[in-house]
């Protein structure tokens, strides 16, 4: 089951994306329960996430450029805390 993310890693994701992208809509979804016991599961319950981000910063950018902005904003967490990240990135009105 997918659940809203509320732990420290989820809070850091929210804070970093908010600071970097000023999103008009942001959802951080913890998908870790789907991957319990699999490779990359560190037992923290916060290793796999989906982010849904809508921001004017994405206007005119390709899907790859949008994902790079998200990955750059979360680069430290991707190296230390996040094993897997699914990104749904859109500009307002899409």
Secondary structure, 3 states (H helix, E strand, C coil): CCEECCCHHHHHHHHHHHHHHCCCEEEEEECHHHHCCCCCCCCCCCCEEEEEEECHHHCCCCHHHHHHHHHHHCHHHHHHCCCEEEEEEECCCC
